[in-house]
Amino acid sequence: MDPNYQELRRQADRLFHRFNDCVDDKNATRQLQEELRDVVEDFEMNKKPRSIDDRIKQVLQKLEELKDGDGQSIDHGDIDELHDGYEDLREDLRKLPNY
């Protein structure tokens, strides 16, 4: 794995596990869970930073949709925390020399 991606991958993995800890209804959030796992895998596969950035944008959009939804599967405070974490990940990703 590209050394520049190692820390970002760890950060994405922590966010993935944080999401799993927060979710009350795993079935209702299965698609989002898969997207979050794909972010981690994109780092593992050394995908281009802009491709990973696009996937993170999709995750952020789905988090917003989840927040606007029924609110039963995950607490709004947890969604905000995850959203901030993925925004920070995007910011760090944009600092890579090959972005």
PyMOL commands that set and color helices and strands:
alter all, ss='L'
color gray80, all
select helices_A, chain A and resi 3-22+30-44+49-68+76-94
alter helices_A, ss='H'
color red, helices_A
deselect
rebuild
show_as cartoon
